[in-house]
Amino acid sequence: MKNPLVIEQELLEFVSQNADYTGEMDKTVDLIDESILDSLLVTDLALFIESSYGVTLGVGDISPGKMRSVERIAQLVCTKLEKAAKAA
């Protein structure tokens, strides 16, 4: 499994490069309160996650609680990777 810190960094880079946001960005920035995530970026981010990490995001995964920060998104990805590794 990929290192969680690497996953956080990759997700942070993706959001930073694709968001229309000029403020300071780190893994704990509230992506919703700061209006960083819009519907298009959520879709792009979900596709990035699925293609980069080989996990499938369900409707319940794309929720404010799980997508609030890069840190939380990375935790979601790591949980899915761990479940997939146990199932294999």
N, C-alpha and C positions, 0 to 999 in steps of 0.2 A: 504494500500500500504506500502511496505517496505521502511524504511528510506533510502534516497539517499546516506547518508554517509556509511551506512552498505553495500549497493550495491557496492559503490566504493571500500570499504575494501575487500569485497569478490572477486571482479574482480581483484584487485591488487594482492591478494594472489594467485589466479588462474594463472595469467600471470607470477608472480614471480616463482612459483613452476614449471611451464611448459616451460618457455623460457630458451634458452641457452644464458644467459646474466649475466655477473658478475658485472656490474656497479650498482650504486645506483638506486633504483627503487622507484618512487613515482607516484602519480596519474597524474602528468603533463609531465612525460617523454615522448618524442616523440617516439612512438613505431615503426614508419616507418623509420625515420631518423637514429635511433639507431640500425636498422635492427633486432629488437626484434620479430616483427611479420613476420612469413613466412607463406606460404600457409597452411601448416599442422596446425600450431598454430591458424590461423584464423578459420579453420574448427573446431578445438577442442573448441575454444572460443565460436563460434556460437552455437555449440551443448550444451556447458555448460550454456550459457545464456538461450537457449530455455528450457532446462530441469530444470534449477534452478528457473527461473522466469515465466515460462509459456507463454512466448511471442514468436512470430514467426518473424524471421528476413528474409526480402526479399532481392533480389539481390541488390537493391539500398541502403540497410542498410549496406552492406559489402563493404564500399568504404573508400578510404584514409581519406576523410574528417570526416567521422563518427567513424573511428577506429584508429585515430591518437594517442589518449592517453586514459588511463583508465578513466580519467575524462569525456571525450567525449563519450566513450562507456557507462558509467553509465548514462549520460544524455539521450542517445538514449533509454536505457532500461527504465528509468523513464518515458519518453514521451510515450513509448508503453504501459506501465502499466497504466498511466493516461487515455489514450485513451480507453483501455480495460475496466477500471472502469466506465467511462462515458457511454460506450456502454451497460454495464450490467444493 
